[in-house]
Amino acid sequence: TQKTVDGPSNKDWRGGRAAGFNIIPSSTGAAK
């Protein structure tokens, strides 16, 4: 659903897509 992780956060989402989903938009607001 969230394609934002497809970028630089690809390694983050790999470790915890559900868990990182909450921190990803906060850490990478530009990805939104």
Backbone hydrogen bonds in HBPLUS format (Angstrom, degrees):
<---DONOR---> <-ACCEPTOR-->    atom                        ^
c    i                          cat <-CA-CA->   ^        H-A-AA   ^      H-
h    n   atom  resd res      DA  || num        DHA   H-A  angle D-A-AA Bond
n    s   type  num  typ     dist DA aas  dist angle  dist       angle   num
A0006-ASP N   A0003-LYS O   2.94 MM   3  5.26 154.6  2.01 108.2 116.5     1
A0007-GLY N   A0004-THR O   3.30 MM   3  6.10 173.1  2.30 118.0 120.1     2
A0010-ASN N   A0007-GLY O   3.13 MM   3  5.57 150.9  2.22 117.5 119.0     3
A0012-ASP N   A0009-SER O   2.90 MM   3  4.96 125.1  2.21  97.3 113.0     4
A0013-TRP N   A0009-SER O   2.88 MM   4  6.15 165.1  1.90 167.5 169.4     5
A0015-GLY N   A0012-ASP O   3.16 MM   3  5.47 125.6  2.47 101.2 113.3     6
A0016-GLY N   A0012-ASP O   3.14 MM   4  6.48 158.7  2.18 150.2 156.5     7
A0020-GLY N   A0016-GLY O   2.52 MM   4  5.21 151.5  1.60 137.5 148.0     8
A0021-PHE N   A0017-ARG O   2.91 MM   4  5.61 125.9  2.21 125.8 138.1     9
A0023-ILE N   A0020-GLY O   2.96 MM   3  5.04 123.6  2.29  97.9 113.1    10
A0024-ILE N   A0020-GLY O   2.57 MM   4  5.49 154.1  1.64 165.6 169.9    11
A0026-SER N   A0023-ILE O   3.12 MM   3  5.04 124.0  2.44  93.8 109.0    12
A0027-SER N   A0023-ILE O   2.73 MM   4  5.91 152.2  1.81 155.2 163.2    13
A0028-THR N   A0024-ILE O   2.70 MM   4  5.71 166.4  1.72 158.3 162.9    14
A0031-ALA N   A0028-THR O   3.12 MM   3  5.45 140.6  2.28 104.2 114.3    15
A0032-LYS N   A0029-GLY O   3.17 MM   3  5.42 142.4  2.32 100.1 110.3    16
